[in-house]
Amino acid sequence: MLGWATLFRVLDLVLYALVVGICFHLFIRLYEEPHLKRVFGKEYEDYCVQVGRWLPRPRRRRST
């Protein structure tokens, strides 16, 4: 959507993409994550600590 908005220079598509992004975020936070916590428990919580929600986390350098 953001690519189309840039290509066609349409501000309405940017606003639409923003609304869709907010809806996805709310669905994930309010429904999907609590459901996965109920189903998988501690294993899912450990996974969440290691993995970023939307973007991968940078790797830490190992000290030698």
N, C-alpha and C positions, 0 to 999 in steps of 0.2 A: 504494500500500500504506500509506504513512504517512497519507494522507487517510482511508482506511478505519479505520485504527487510532485516529485521532483521533475520527472520527465515532462509532464503536462502542465506544470506550474499552476496547480490548483490547490488553494488553501483549504478548501472544503475536504479534500482527501486527507490532508494532514490532521485536521480536526477529527475526522472519522477514524483514522488510524489511532489517534490518542484515546478516543472513547473505547475502541475495540481492545486496545492494550490494557486499559484500566479494567475492563470487564474480565479479560483473561486473568489478570493479576488477582482480582477479587475472587474469582472462581477457584483459583489454585489455593489461595490463602484460607478462604472460608469453608470450602468443601473438600477439595482433594487432599490437602495435607492432613487435616484432622482424620479423614477416612483412612489414609495410609498409616497414620500413627495407631489407630485402633486395630487395624489388621495386622501390622508387622511389629508394632511396639518398639522396643529398644533397638532392634536392628535398623529400623527406618530412622530413628533419631540419630544413631551413629552415622548413617549415610548422609543425613542432612548436615552434620558437622563437617564432613569431608568434602561435600560438593556444594558449589554455589547454586542458588535458585535459578538465576537467569543467565549468568555468565560464569565461565570457569574461573576458579581462583588460581592466582599465580603460584607456581611451585616454590617452595622454600629451598634455599640452597643448603646443602649439607655441609657441615663443618668437618674438615678433615684433619 
